[in-house]
Amino acid sequence: MMRSLLIGLWTCAVALGATYGGAVWKQRASVTAGSEHAPKLEVKKAKPITVPIIAGGTLKGYVSAEFSFVTEASDKHGDKSSGALDPEIFLMDEAFRLIYSDNALDFDHIDKIDLAALTKRITEKVNEHAGVTRLKETLVKNFAFTAKEDLPR
């Protein structure tokens, strides 16, 4: 009888030890694996911009554009890099500059605009201004041209 009782206690102790050891091992494995995952990304919407198109000294119309951008998710205390400015400001500035100064945009002879090249240049310029990779990608939500004649007076 005593022998059965000791075997039962020994079995319980081994089971509890194995359970505890497994829990500790799993906890350490999840902490290590969590640090190896790619950072979480989030999509933010930029404010719409309106860019005047001037050619030959006259106003031809306006381009209305809306962009979204992909960045690393912020932590609970705000942006990961302390004191960094919001990339939306730089995105809007670069988008306006690139569209306004693009001589290839000729709305008298409408062709398709290479939006992939435009968004790539915007992303590169914003990251260049920031000095670090702030934007992962720039996305086009809306891009439309309105001729001067089509504007309501």
LUMMIVO-428620 format. One record per atom (N, C-alpha, C, O): atom name; residue number from 1; residue in three letters; x, y, z. Coordinates in steps of 0.05 Angstrom, whole numbers, plus 5000, padded with zeros to 4 digits. Example, Ala and Ser with C-alpha at 12.3 -4.5 7.8 and 13.67 -1.06 7.14 Angstrom:
<nukes>
site,pos,code,c1,c2,c3
N,1,ALA,5264,4886,5156 .
CA,1,ALA,5246,4910,5156 .
C,1,ALA,5264,4934,5156 .
O,1,ALA,5285,4934,5169 .
N,2,SER,5257,4955,5142 .
CA,2,SER,5273,4979,5143 .
C,2,SER,5258,5001,5157 .
O,2,SER,5268,5023,5161 .
</nukes>
This chain:
<nukes>
site,pos,code,c1,c2,c3
N,1,MET,5016,4976,5000 .
CA,1,MET,5000,5000,5000 .
C,1,MET,5017,5025,5000 .
O,1,MET,5012,5044,4985 .
N,2,MET,5038,5025,5016 .
CA,2,MET,5056,5048,5018 .
C,2,MET,5071,5052,4991 .
O,2,MET,5076,5075,4982 .
N,3,ARG,5077,5029,4979 .
CA,3,ARG,5091,5031,4954 .
C,3,ARG,5074,5043,4932 .
O,3,ARG,5084,5059,4917 .
N,4,SER,5048,5037,4931 .
CA,4,SER,5029,5048,4912 .
C,4,SER,5026,5078,4916 .
O,4,SER,5025,5094,4897 .
N,5,LEU,5025,5087,4941 .
CA,5,LEU,5023,5115,4948 .
C,5,LEU,5047,5130,4939 .
O,5,LEU,5044,5152,4928 .
N,6,LEU,5071,5120,4943 .
CA,6,LEU,5096,5133,4934 .
C,6,LEU,5098,5134,4904 .
O,6,LEU,5107,5154,4893 .
N,7,ILE,5089,5113,4891 .
CA,7,ILE,5089,5114,4861 .
C,7,ILE,5070,5135,4851 .
O,7,ILE,5076,5149,4832 .
N,8,GLY,5047,5137,4863 .
CA,8,GLY,5027,5158,4855 .
C,8,GLY,5038,5186,4860 .
O,8,GLY,5034,5203,4842 .
N,9,LEU,5051,5191,4882 .
CA,9,LEU,5063,5217,4888 .
C,9,LEU,5085,5223,4868 .
O,9,LEU,5088,5246,4858 .
N,10,TRP,5101,5203,4862 .
CA,10,TRP,5123,5207,4843 .
C,10,TRP,5112,5213,4815 .
O,10,TRP,5123,5230,4801 .
N,11,THR,5091,5200,4807 .
CA,11,THR,5078,5205,4781 .
C,11,THR,5067,5233,4779 .
O,11,THR,5070,5247,4759 .
N,12,CYS,5054,5242,4801 .
CA,12,CYS,5044,5270,4802 .
C,12,CYS,5066,5291,4800 .
O,12,CYS,5064,5310,4786 .
N,13,ALA,5088,5286,4815 .
CA,13,ALA,5111,5304,4814 .
C,13,ALA,5123,5306,4786 .
O,13,ALA,5130,5328,4777 .
N,14,VAL,5126,5284,4773 .
CA,14,VAL,5138,5283,4746 .
C,14,VAL,5119,5298,4727 .
O,14,VAL,5128,5313,4710 .
N,15,ALA,5093,5293,4729 .
CA,15,ALA,5074,5306,4711 .
C,15,ALA,5074,5337,4715 .
O,15,ALA,5074,5352,4696 .
N,16,LEU,5074,5346,4740 .
CA,16,LEU,5075,5374,4746 .
C,16,LEU,5101,5387,4736 .
O,16,LEU,5101,5409,4725 .
N,17,GLY,5123,5373,4741 .
CA,17,GLY,5149,5384,4731 .
C,17,GLY,5150,5386,4701 .
O,17,GLY,5160,5406,4690 .
N,18,ALA,5140,5366,4687 .
CA,18,ALA,5140,5366,4658 .
C,18,ALA,5122,5388,4648 .
O,18,ALA,5128,5402,4628 .
N,19,THR,5099,5393,4660 .
CA,19,THR,5080,5414,4652 .
C,19,THR,5093,5441,4656 .
O,19,THR,5092,5458,4639 .
N,20,TYR,5106,5445,4679 .
CA,20,TYR,5119,5470,4685 .
C,20,TYR,5142,5475,4665 .
O,20,TYR,5145,5497,4655 .
N,21,GLY,5158,5455,4660 .
CA,21,GLY,5180,5457,4642 .
C,21,GLY,5171,5464,4613 .
O,21,GLY,5183,5480,4600 .
N,22,GLY,5149,5451,4605 .
CA,22,GLY,5138,5457,4578 .
C,22,GLY,5127,5485,4576 .
O,22,GLY,5131,5498,4555 .
N,23,ALA,5114,5495,4597 .
CA,23,ALA,5104,5522,4597 .
C,23,ALA,5127,5543,4595 .
O,23,ALA,5125,5562,4580 .
N,24,VAL,5148,5538,4611 .
CA,24,VAL,5171,5557,4610 .
C,24,VAL,5184,5556,4583 .
O,24,VAL,5191,5577,4572 .
N,25,TRP,5188,5532,4572 .
CA,25,TRP,5200,5529,4545 .
C,25,TRP,5184,5543,4524 .
O,25,TRP,5195,5557,4507 .
N,26,LYS,5157,5540,4525 .
CA,26,LYS,5139,5552,4505 .
C,26,LYS,5140,5583,4508 .
O,26,LYS,5139,5597,4488 .
N,27,GLN,5141,5593,4532 .
CA,27,GLN,5142,5622,4537 .
C,27,GLN,5167,5634,4525 .
O,27,GLN,5166,5654,4511 .
N,28,ARG,5190,5621,4529 .
CA,28,ARG,5215,5631,4518 .
C,28,ARG,5215,5629,4488 .
O,28,ARG,5226,5647,4474 .
N,29,ALA,5204,5608,4477 .
CA,29,ALA,5203,5605,4448 .
C,29,ALA,5186,5627,4435 .
O,29,ALA,5193,5637,4414 .
N,30,SER,5163,5634,4447 .
CA,30,SER,5145,5654,4436 .
C,30,SER,5158,5682,4438 .
O,30,SER,5154,5698,4420 .
N,31,VAL,5173,5688,4459 .
CA,31,VAL,5186,5714,4461 .
C,31,VAL,5208,5716,4440 .
O,31,VAL,5210,5737,4428 .
N,32,THR,5223,5695,4436 .
CA,32,THR,5244,5696,4416 .
C,32,THR,5232,5697,4388 .
O,32,THR,5242,5713,4371 .
N,33,ALA,5212,5682,4382 .
CA,33,ALA,5199,5682,4356 .
C,33,ALA,5185,5709,4351 .
O,33,ALA,5185,5718,4328 .
N,34,GLY,5174,5721,4371 .
CA,34,GLY,5161,5747,4368 .
C,34,GLY,5179,5769,4359 .
O,34,GLY,5171,5787,4344 .
N,35,SER,5204,5768,4367 .
CA,35,SER,5223,5789,4360 .
C,35,SER,5233,5785,4331 .
O,35,SER,5245,5804,4320 .
N,36,GLU,5230,5761,4320 .
CA,36,GLU,5240,5756,4293 .
C,36,GLU,5219,5762,4271 .
O,36,GLU,5226,5763,4248 .
N,37,HIS,5194,5767,4279 .
CA,37,HIS,5173,5773,4259 .
C,37,HIS,5178,5800,4247 .
O,37,HIS,5190,5818,4259 .
N,38,ALA,5169,5803,4222 .
CA,38,ALA,5171,5829,4208 .
C,38,ALA,5153,5849,4223 .
O,38,ALA,5133,5841,4235 .
N,39,PRO,5160,5874,4222 .
CA,39,PRO,5144,5894,4236 .
C,39,PRO,5116,5896,4223 .
O,39,PRO,5112,5891,4199 .
N,40,LYS,5097,5903,4239 .
CA,40,LYS,5069,5906,4230 .
C,40,LYS,5068,5932,4214 .
O,40,LYS,5079,5952,4221 .
N,41,LEU,5053,5930,4192 .
CA,41,LEU,5050,5953,4174 .
C,41,LEU,5022,5964,4177 .
O,41,LEU,5003,5949,4182 .
N,42,GLU,5019,5990,4173 .
CA,42,GLU,4993,6002,4173 .
C,42,GLU,4990,6021,4149 .
O,42,GLU,5010,6034,4141 .
N,43,VAL,4966,6024,4139 .
CA,43,VAL,4961,6042,4117 .
C,43,VAL,4947,6067,4128 .
O,43,VAL,4928,6065,4143 .
N,44,LYS,4959,6090,4120 .
CA,44,LYS,4947,6115,4129 .
C,44,LYS,4939,6131,4104 .
O,44,LYS,4951,6129,4083 .
N,45,LYS,4917,6146,4107 .
CA,45,LYS,4907,6162,4085 .
C,45,LYS,4917,6190,4087 .
O,45,LYS,4915,6203,4108 .
N,46,ALA,4927,6201,4065 .
CA,46,ALA,4936,6228,4064 .
C,46,ALA,4913,6246,4055 .
O,46,ALA,4894,6237,4043 .
N,47,LYS,4915,6272,4062 .
CA,47,LYS,4894,6290,4053 .
C,47,LYS,4896,6294,4023 .
O,47,LYS,4917,6292,4011 .
N,48,PRO,4873,6299,4010 .
CA,48,PRO,4873,6303,3981 .
C,48,PRO,4888,6329,3974 .
O,48,PRO,4888,6348,3989 .
N,49,ILE,4900,6329,3950 .
CA,49,ILE,4913,6353,3940 .
C,49,ILE,4901,6360,3913 .
O,49,ILE,4892,6343,3898 .
N,50,THR,4903,6386,3907 .
CA,50,THR,4894,6396,3881 .
C,50,THR,4918,6412,3869 .
O,50,THR,4928,6430,3882 .
N,51,VAL,4926,6404,3845 .
CA,51,VAL,4950,6415,3833 .
C,51,VAL,4942,6429,3807 .
O,51,VAL,4930,6417,3790 .
N,52,PRO,4948,6455,3804 .
CA,52,PRO,4942,6469,3779 .
C,52,PRO,4962,6460,3757 .
O,52,PRO,4985,6456,3762 .
N,53,ILE,4951,6456,3733 .
CA,53,ILE,4967,6449,3710 .
C,53,ILE,4969,6473,3692 .
O,53,ILE,4949,6483,3681 .
N,54,ILE,4994,6483,3689 .
CA,54,ILE,4999,6507,3673 .
C,54,ILE,5017,6499,3650 .
O,54,ILE,5038,6487,3654 .
N,55,ALA,5008,6505,3626 .
CA,55,ALA,5024,6499,3602 .
C,55,ALA,5022,6523,3583 .
O,55,ALA,5000,6533,3578 .
N,56,GLY,5044,6531,3572 .
CA,56,GLY,5044,6553,3553 .
C,56,GLY,5035,6579,3565 .
O,56,GLY,5023,6596,3551 .
N,57,GLY,5039,6582,3591 .
CA,57,GLY,5031,6607,3605 .
C,57,GLY,5002,6609,3611 .
O,57,GLY,4993,6630,3620 .
N,58,THR,4986,6588,3607 .
CA,58,THR,4958,6589,3613 .
C,58,THR,4950,6565,3631 .
O,58,THR,4963,6544,3631 .
N,59,LEU,4930,6570,3647 .
CA,59,LEU,4919,6548,3664 .
C,59,LEU,4903,6529,3647 .
O,59,LEU,4883,6537,3634 .
N,60,LYS,4910,6504,3647 .
CA,60,LYS,4896,6483,3632 .
C,60,LYS,4875,6469,3649 .
O,60,LYS,4855,6460,3638 .
N,61,GLY,4879,6468,3675 .
CA,61,GLY,4860,6454,3692 .
C,61,GLY,4874,6446,3718 .
O,61,GLY,4895,6457,3725 .
N,62,TYR,4861,6427,3732 .
CA,62,TYR,4872,6419,3758 .
C,62,TYR,4872,6388,3759 .
O,62,TYR,4855,6374,3749 .
N,63,VAL,4893,6378,3773 .
CA,63,VAL,4894,6349,3779 .
C,63,VAL,4886,6346,3808 .
O,63,VAL,4899,6359,3826 .
N,64,SER,4867,6330,3813 .
CA,64,SER,4859,6323,3841 .
C,64,SER,4870,6295,3847 .
O,64,SER,4865,6276,3832 .
N,65,ALA,4885,6293,3868 .
CA,65,ALA,4897,6267,3875 .
C,65,ALA,4894,6261,3904 .
O,65,ALA,4896,6279,3921 .
N,66,GLU,4890,6236,3910 .
CA,66,GLU,4890,6226,3938 .
C,66,GLU,4908,6203,3939 .
O,66,GLU,4908,6185,3922 .
N,67,PHE,4925,6203,3960 .
CA,67,PHE,4944,6181,3964 .
C,67,PHE,4941,6169,3991 .
O,67,PHE,4931,6181,4010 .
N,68,SER,4949,6144,3993 .
CA,68,SER,4952,6130,4019 .
C,68,SER,4981,6121,4020 .
O,68,SER,4994,6119,3999 .
N,69,PHE,4990,6116,4044 .
CA,69,PHE,5018,6107,4047 .
C,69,PHE,5020,6085,4068 .
O,69,PHE,5004,6085,4087 .
N,70,VAL,5040,6068,4064 .
CA,70,VAL,5044,6045,4082 .
C,70,VAL,5069,6051,4099 .
O,70,VAL,5090,6057,4088 .
N,71,THR,5066,6050,4126 .
CA,71,THR,5088,6054,4144 .
C,71,THR,5088,6032,4165 .
O,71,THR,5069,6016,4166 .
N,72,GLU,5109,6031,4181 .
CA,72,GLU,5109,6012,4203 .
C,72,GLU,5089,6022,4224 .
O,72,GLU,5086,6046,4228 .
N,73,ALA,5075,6003,4237 .
CA,73,ALA,5055,6010,4257 .
C,73,ALA,5069,6024,4280 .
O,73,ALA,5091,6016,4289 .
N,74,SER,5056,6045,4291 .
CA,74,SER,5066,6059,4315 .
C,74,SER,5062,6042,4339 .
O,74,SER,5043,6026,4341 .
N,75,ASP,5079,6046,4359 .
CA,75,ASP,5074,6032,4385 .
C,75,ASP,5055,6049,4401 .
O,75,ASP,5044,6069,4392 .
N,76,LYS,5050,6040,4426 .
CA,76,LYS,5030,6053,4443 .
C,76,LYS,5038,6082,4450 .
O,76,LYS,5020,6098,4456 .
N,77,HIS,5063,6089,4449 .
CA,77,HIS,5072,6115,4457 .
C,77,HIS,5076,6134,4433 .
O,77,HIS,5090,6154,4435 .
N,78,GLY,5064,6128,4411 .
CA,78,GLY,5067,6145,4387 .
C,78,GLY,5085,6132,4367 .
O,78,GLY,5088,6108,4365 .
N,79,ASP,5099,6150,4353 .
CA,79,ASP,5117,6140,4332 .
C,79,ASP,5141,6127,4344 .
O,79,ASP,5150,6135,4365 .
N,80,LYS,5152,6107,4330 .
CA,80,LYS,5175,6092,4340 .
C,80,LYS,5200,6110,4342 .
O,80,LYS,5215,6108,4362 .
N,81,SER,5204,6127,4322 .
CA,81,SER,5227,6144,4324 .
C,81,SER,5219,6171,4337 .
O,81,SER,5203,6186,4325 .
N,82,SER,5229,6175,4360 .
CA,82,SER,5220,6198,4376 .
C,82,SER,5227,6224,4362 .
O,82,SER,5249,6227,4351 .
N,83,GLY,5208,6243,4361 .
CA,83,GLY,5213,6269,4349 .
C,83,GLY,5210,6269,4319 .
O,83,GLY,5215,6290,4307 .
N,84,ALA,5203,6247,4307 .
CA,84,ALA,5201,6246,4278 .
C,84,ALA,5175,6259,4269 .
O,84,ALA,5154,6256,4282 .
N,85,LEU,5176,6272,4246 .
CA,85,LEU,5152,6284,4235 .
C,85,LEU,5135,6264,4220 .
O,85,LEU,5145,6243,4212 .
N,86,ASP,5109,6270,4218 .
CA,86,ASP,5091,6253,4204 .
C,86,ASP,5098,6252,4174 .
O,86,ASP,5101,6274,4163 .
N,87,PRO,5101,6229,4162 .
CA,87,PRO,5109,6228,4134 .
C,87,PRO,5087,6239,4115 .
O,87,PRO,5093,6244,4092 .
N,88,GLU,5063,6243,4125 .
CA,88,GLU,5041,6254,4108 .
C,88,GLU,5049,6281,4097 .
O,88,GLU,5042,6288,4074 .
N,89,ILE,5061,6298,4113 .
CA,89,ILE,5069,6325,4105 .
C,89,ILE,5088,6323,4081 .
O,89,ILE,5085,6337,4061 .
N,90,PHE,5108,6306,4084 .
CA,90,PHE,5128,6303,4062 .
C,90,PHE,5115,6291,4037 .
O,90,PHE,5122,6298,4015 .
N,91,LEU,5097,6272,4041 .
CA,91,LEU,5084,6259,4019 .
C,91,LEU,5067,6279,4003 .
O,91,LEU,5069,6279,3978 .
N,92,MET,5052,6296,4016 .
CA,92,MET,5036,6316,4002 .
C,92,MET,5053,6336,3987 .
O,92,MET,5047,6343,3965 .
N,93,ASP,5075,6344,4000 .
CA,93,ASP,5093,6363,3987 .
C,93,ASP,5106,6351,3962 .
O,93,ASP,5106,6364,3941 .
N,94,GLU,5117,6327,3965 .
CA,94,GLU,5130,6314,3942 .
C,94,GLU,5110,6308,3919 .
O,94,GLU,5117,6312,3896 .
N,95,ALA,5086,6299,3926 .
CA,95,ALA,5066,6294,3905 .
C,95,ALA,5059,6319,3890 .
O,95,ALA,5058,6319,3866 .
N,96,PHE,5055,6341,3904 .
CA,96,PHE,5049,6367,3892 .
C,96,PHE,5072,6375,3873 .
O,96,PHE,5067,6382,3850 .
N,97,ARG,5096,6374,3884 .
CA,97,ARG,5120,6382,3868 .
C,97,ARG,5123,6365,3843 .
O,97,ARG,5128,6376,3821 .
N,98,LEU,5121,6339,3845 .
CA,98,LEU,5125,6322,3823 .
C,98,LEU,5103,6325,3801 .
O,98,LEU,5109,6325,3777 .
N,99,ILE,5078,6328,3810 .
CA,99,ILE,5056,6332,3790 .
C,99,ILE,5058,6359,3777 .
O,99,ILE,5055,6362,3753 .
N,100,TYR,5064,6380,3793 .
CA,100,TYR,5065,6407,3783 .
C,100,TYR,5088,6411,3763 .
O,100,TYR,5085,6425,3743 .
N,101,SER,5111,6399,3769 .
CA,101,SER,5134,6403,3752 .
C,101,SER,5138,6383,3730 .
O,101,SER,5157,6384,3715 .
N,102,ASP,5119,6364,3728 .
CA,102,ASP,5122,6343,3708 .
C,102,ASP,5114,6353,3680 .
O,102,ASP,5091,6358,3675 .
N,103,ASN,5134,6357,3663 .
CA,103,ASN,5129,6367,3636 .
C,103,ASN,5116,6346,3618 .
O,103,ASN,5106,6353,3596 .
N,104,ALA,5117,6321,3626 .
CA,104,ALA,5105,6300,3610 .
C,104,ALA,5075,6300,3611 .
O,104,ALA,5061,6288,3594 .
N,105,LEU,5064,6314,3631 .
CA,105,LEU,5034,6316,3633 .
C,105,LEU,5024,6336,3613 .
O,105,LEU,5025,6360,3619 .
N,106,ASP,5015,6327,3591 .
CA,106,ASP,5004,6345,3570 .
C,106,ASP,4975,6337,3566 .
O,106,ASP,4968,6317,3554 .
N,107,PHE,4957,6353,3577 .
CA,107,PHE,4929,6346,3577 .
C,107,PHE,4915,6355,3551 .
O,107,PHE,4891,6350,3547 .
N,108,ASP,4930,6367,3532 .
CA,108,ASP,4920,6372,3506 .
C,108,ASP,4921,6346,3490 .
O,108,ASP,4904,6341,3472 .
N,109,HIS,4941,6329,3496 .
CA,109,HIS,4944,6303,3483 .
C,109,HIS,4946,6283,3506 .
O,109,HIS,4967,6276,3516 .
N,110,ILE,4923,6273,3514 .
CA,110,ILE,4921,6256,3538 .
C,110,ILE,4932,6229,3533 .
O,110,ILE,4924,6215,3514 .
N,111,ASP,4951,6221,3549 .
CA,111,ASP,4962,6194,3549 .
C,111,ASP,4960,6183,3577 .
O,111,ASP,4954,6198,3596 .
N,112,LYS,4964,6157,3580 .
CA,112,LYS,4963,6145,3607 .
C,112,LYS,4987,6156,3622 .
O,112,LYS,5009,6159,3612 .
N,113,ILE,4983,6161,3648 .
CA,113,ILE,5004,6170,3665 .
C,113,ILE,5016,6145,3679 .
O,113,ILE,5000,6128,3688 .
N,114,ASP,5042,6144,3681 .
CA,114,ASP,5055,6121,3694 .
C,114,ASP,5053,6125,3724 .
O,114,ASP,5071,6136,3737 .
N,115,LEU,5031,6116,3736 .
CA,115,LEU,5027,6120,3765 .
C,115,LEU,5046,6104,3782 .
O,115,LEU,5054,6112,3804 .
N,116,ALA,5055,6081,3772 .
CA,116,ALA,5075,6065,3787 .
C,116,ALA,5101,6081,3790 .
O,116,ALA,5113,6081,3811 .
N,117,ALA,5110,6094,3768 .
CA,117,ALA,5134,6110,3770 .
C,117,ALA,5130,6134,3788 .
O,117,ALA,5148,6141,3803 .
N,118,LEU,5107,6146,3786 .
CA,118,LEU,5101,6169,3803 .
C,118,LEU,5101,6162,3833 .
O,118,LEU,5114,6176,3849 .
N,119,THR,5088,6140,3840 .
CA,119,THR,5087,6132,3868 .
C,119,THR,5115,6123,3878 .
O,119,THR,5122,6128,3901 .
N,120,LYS,5130,6110,3860 .
CA,120,LYS,5157,6102,3868 .
C,120,LYS,5175,6127,3873 .
O,120,LYS,5190,6127,3893 .
N,121,ARG,5173,6147,3856 .
CA,121,ARG,5188,6172,3860 .
C,121,ARG,5180,6186,3885 .
O,121,ARG,5197,6197,3900 .
N,122,ILE,5154,6187,3891 .
CA,122,ILE,5144,6200,3916 .
C,122,ILE,5156,6185,3940 .
O,122,ILE,5166,6198,3958 .
N,123,THR,5154,6159,3940 .
CA,123,THR,5165,6143,3963 .
C,123,THR,5194,6148,3966 .
O,123,THR,5203,6152,3989 .
N,124,GLU,5210,6148,3945 .
CA,124,GLU,5238,6152,3947 .
C,124,GLU,5245,6180,3957 .
O,124,GLU,5262,6183,3974 .
N,125,LYS,5231,6200,3947 .
CA,125,LYS,5236,6228,3955 .
C,125,LYS,5229,6232,3985 .
O,125,LYS,5244,6246,3999 .
N,126,VAL,5207,6221,3994 .
CA,126,VAL,5199,6224,4022 .
C,126,VAL,5220,6211,4040 .
O,126,VAL,5228,6222,4060 .
N,127,ASN,5228,6187,4033 .
CA,127,ASN,5249,6173,4049 .
C,127,ASN,5275,6188,4048 .
O,127,ASN,5290,6188,4068 .
N,128,GLU,5281,6200,4026 .
CA,128,GLU,5306,6216,4023 .
C,128,GLU,5305,6240,4042 .
O,128,GLU,5324,6247,4055 .
N,129,HIS,5282,6254,4043 .
CA,129,HIS,5278,6276,4062 .
C,129,HIS,5281,6268,4091 .
O,129,HIS,5294,6282,4107 .
N,130,ALA,5269,6245,4097 .
CA,130,ALA,5269,6236,4125 .
C,130,ALA,5296,6225,4133 .
O,130,ALA,5303,6225,4157 .
N,131,GLY,5312,6216,4114 .
CA,131,GLY,5338,6205,4121 .
C,131,GLY,5337,6175,4128 .
O,131,GLY,5358,6162,4131 .
N,132,VAL,5313,6165,4132 .
CA,132,VAL,5309,6137,4139 .
C,132,VAL,5285,6127,4122 .
O,132,VAL,5271,6143,4111 .
N,133,THR,5281,6101,4122 .
CA,133,THR,5258,6090,4107 .
C,133,THR,5233,6093,4124 .
O,133,THR,5228,6077,4142 .
N,134,ARG,5218,6114,4119 .
CA,134,ARG,5193,6119,4134 .
C,134,ARG,5170,6106,4119 .
O,134,ARG,5152,6094,4131 .
N,135,LEU,5169,6110,4092 .
CA,135,LEU,5148,6098,4076 .
C,135,LEU,5157,6072,4064 .
O,135,LEU,5179,6070,4053 .
N,136,LYS,5139,6053,4065 .
CA,136,LYS,5145,6027,4052 .
C,136,LYS,5134,6029,4024 .
O,136,LYS,5146,6018,4005 .
N,137,GLU,5111,6042,4020 .
CA,137,GLU,5099,6044,3994 .
C,137,GLU,5078,6066,3994 .
O,137,GLU,5066,6072,4014 .
N,138,THR,5075,6078,3970 .
CA,138,THR,5055,6099,3966 .
C,138,THR,5034,6087,3948 .
O,138,THR,5040,6075,3927 .
N,139,LEU,5008,6091,3955 .
CA,139,LEU,4986,6080,3939 .
C,139,LEU,4969,6103,3929 .
O,139,LEU,4966,6124,3942 .
N,140,VAL,4957,6100,3905 .
CA,140,VAL,4940,6120,3893 .
C,140,VAL,4911,6113,3899 .
O,140,VAL,4902,6091,3893 .
N,141,LYS,4897,6131,3911 .
CA,141,LYS,4869,6127,3917 .
C,141,LYS,4852,6140,3895 .
O,141,LYS,4831,6129,3887 .
N,142,ASN,4860,6163,3886 .
CA,142,ASN,4845,6178,3866 .
C,142,ASN,4865,6196,3851 .
O,142,ASN,4882,6208,3863 .
N,143,PHE,4861,6197,3824 .
CA,143,PHE,4878,6215,3808 .
C,143,PHE,4861,6223,3784 .
O,143,PHE,4855,6207,3767 .
N,144,ALA,4853,6249,3783 .
CA,144,ALA,4834,6258,3762 .
C,144,ALA,4842,6286,3753 .
O,144,ALA,4851,6302,3769 .
N,145,PHE,4838,6291,3728 .
CA,145,PHE,4843,6317,3716 .
C,145,PHE,4816,6330,3709 .
O,145,PHE,4798,6317,3698 .
N,146,THR,4813,6356,3716 .
CA,146,THR,4790,6371,3710 .
C,146,THR,4799,6395,3693 .
O,146,THR,4815,6412,3703 .
N,147,ALA,4789,6397,3668 .
CA,147,ALA,4797,6419,3651 .
C,147,ALA,4785,6445,3661 .
O,147,ALA,4765,6445,3675 .
N,148,LYS,4798,6467,3654 .
CA,148,LYS,4790,6493,3663 .
C,148,LYS,4761,6499,3654 .
O,148,LYS,4745,6511,3668 .
N,149,GLU,4755,6490,3630 .
CA,149,GLU,4728,6495,3618 .
C,149,GLU,4706,6480,3633 .
O,149,GLU,4683,6488,3632 .
N,150,ASP,4714,6458,3646 .
CA,150,ASP,4694,6442,3660 .
C,150,ASP,4688,6451,3688 .
O,150,ASP,4671,6440,3702 .
N,151,LEU,4703,6471,3698 .
CA,151,LEU,4699,6480,3725 .
C,151,LEU,4674,6498,3727 .
O,151,LEU,4669,6514,3710 .
N,152,PRO,4659,6495,3748 .
CA,152,PRO,4636,6512,3752 .
C,152,PRO,4645,6541,3759 .
O,152,PRO,4665,6544,3773 .
N,153,ARG,4631,6560,3749 .
CA,153,ARG,4639,6588,3755 .
C,153,ARG,4626,6598,3779 .
O,153,ARG,4631,6621,3787 .
</nukes>
